Amino acid sequence: MDILYLMILCSVLLAVVFLVIFIVSARSGQFEDDESPAVRILMDSEIIKEEATAEKDKIVNKEEKSD
């Protein structure tokens, strides 16, 4: 029965440590920007598509010049 009290104490202390870490990180601004990571992935794919299109245009222009 003593080990049960020790396990409960340890789990409560661990929960308190995680809560303190969360509060400190929330106050320091860790979770402020929650929209741009979701939008950034869309922007990156558009940039990659634009670069791929530009490279294809360059290849087509070189082939036309060589003919």
HUURCOR-V443031 format. One record per pair of residues at least 24 apart in sequence whose C-alpha atoms are under 10 Angstrom apart, sorted by the first residue. I is the first residue (numbers start at 1). J is the second residue. Records with the same first field share a line. If there is no record, write none. Layout:
I=J + J
This chain:
none
